[in-house]
Amino acid sequence: MRWALRRIDRIALPAWSAVCNSGMKLQNDDPEHTDWMVGGGIALELYDDPEFKTAQYELKARLQQEHAGFEVAVLHGAGSGFIAGTARVIKRPHDADPASITRSTILVIPQADARFLEHALNAGAVICAAGGEMAHLVTVMREHSLPILMYRNALRDIQDGTRLIAWPKEGRIDLTALPTA
């Protein structure tokens, strides 16, 4: 549970004790990156298995919903308060010029994929339909203190140009709060 809820400020969790051998960690690696698997007796070979990744992030989203009341999964909830902006839905990186994405843009993408990095760094927030906390894009967003949420139905429910509000620390997005531009 700590793995799913550790970056949520309002939930007090016990201190983490690493269970991995020191030789298994890279310098500056998140101490909980694979520790939860080792501690749970799960073979590390499963880490890159697509079905396992899907299951682990669905579990994380469910735990965030059950224990923190989140509506969407928080991959990184930077800042405080809310971000209001216009959704820019792009399905492939070459569909939009990264320079057209600004801090008033909430970028909506299919997955937390490094190919969207240049676009994401210009946005006020990112909502992806798939991806996990250790995806390269999420790690870079965390380094730049930019929020990224995972909402499985993002590409279906959010249209390009939709005005919306995101509360990254609360795991919420509101598609009805602002009139369409």
N, C-alpha and C positions, 0 to 999 in steps of 0.2 A: 504494500500500500504506500509505503514511503516513496517508492519510485514514481508512483502516479501523482502524488500530492506534494512533493518536496518544494516546488517553486511557488506554492500558494501561500502568501504571507499570513493570511488570517487563520491558518490551521497549524496548531502547534504539534510538531512531530518529535519523537525522541532523537537524540544524536545518532549519527550513523557510525558504525564500526566496520571498517573495510574487511572483507573476507577473502579477497583475491590475493594471491602471492604478489609481492611487489614487482616481480619480473613480468607480470601480465599487463601492467599499466604503462601507458605512454606518459611522458612528461606533460603536465597540465591537463591530463585526461580527467573527465568528470569521474570522481571516485565511485559513483553509483551506476556508471555506464553499463557495465556487464556484471557488476557485483550482485545485483538482484537475481541474476540467472544462476551464478555460482552458489549463492546462499540458498536458492530454492532447489538446487540439485538438477538444474536443467543444463543439458549439454551445450556448450558454447558453439558447436557446429550449427545449431539451429538459428543462431543470431541473424544470418543472412537469408534464411528461408522466407520466401514471400508470404506464405500462409501463416507462419509463426509471427512475422512482423505485423501483419494485419490483425491477428488475434491479440497481440500484446497492446497495440494502440487502441483497439476497440475496448479492451479491458480498462486501459487508462482513462478513456473518455467516460466509461460507465462509472468508474470510481470517482472521478471528478464530479460527475452529475450527482451521484448518491451522497457524497460526503461534503461537497462544497456548493451544491445547487447549480452547477454550471449547465448551460444549454449547449455549448460547443466546447470542444477540447482546447485547452490552452497549451500551446507548444512553447510560447514565451509571452508572458503578460507584462511587457515593459510599460513604464509610465504609470500615471494615476489618472483616474477619471475616465473620460470617454474620448473617442476620436470620431468626428463626423466628417463624412466625405462622400465622394461620388465613386461608385464601383467602376472599376475598369476590369472587365473579364477578358483574359487572354488565355487561349488554350495552347499556343505554341509561342516560344520566345520571339520568333521573327514576325509575329502578328502585330507587334507594336514597337515603336521606337522607345527605348528606355527614357529618352529625354522628355517624352510626352507624359511620363508618370511623375507626379509631384506629391508633396506632403499632404495635399488635400485629396489625394487618390487613395482609395482602399482597393488594393490589388487583389483580384480573385483569380486563382490559378488551379490547375488540376492536381498538382502535387508539389510538395516541398522539395523541389528539384533545383540543383545548383545552376541549371540552365536559365533560371529566372532571377538569378542573383542581381544582375545590374538593374533590372526593373524594380525588384523588391527594395533595394537600398534607397531608391528615390521615393517610395510610397510612405504614406503615414501609417499604414498597417497592411498586413497580408492575411487573406483568408484562403486556405488551400482545402481541396476536397479530400486529399490523402496525404499522408506523410507522418513522420514521427519526430519526436523530440531530438533525436540524435542525427537527423538528416543534415547534410552540409548547410543547406539554406537556413535551417533553424539555428544552427550553431553560429553562423555569421550574423543573423538577426539579433541573437542574444549578445554577441560581442559589440554590436552597434546600438544596443538598447532600443530595438524596434520590435513592436508586437507582431506575433503571428499566431493565428488561430486555425484550428482544423474543424471544418464543418462539412460533413460527408455529402450533403445535398447542395453545396455552394453553387455548382455549375448549373443545377436545375432551378434553384430558387432565386438566385441573384442574377439580374439582367444587367448588361452593360449600361451605364448611365443611371442606375438606381441610386438614390440618395439613401445612405444608411448611417447608423451609429453603431460603433463597436465599443464595448467595455472590456478591454483585454484582461484586466485583473479579475473580473467577475465572470468571465466565460460567457458573455452575452453579445448578441448582435440584434439590432432592431431594424427590420426591413420596412417598417411602416411609419417610422418616426418623422421622416422628412419627405416633402413632396418631390416627385420625380423631376429632374432638371429638364 
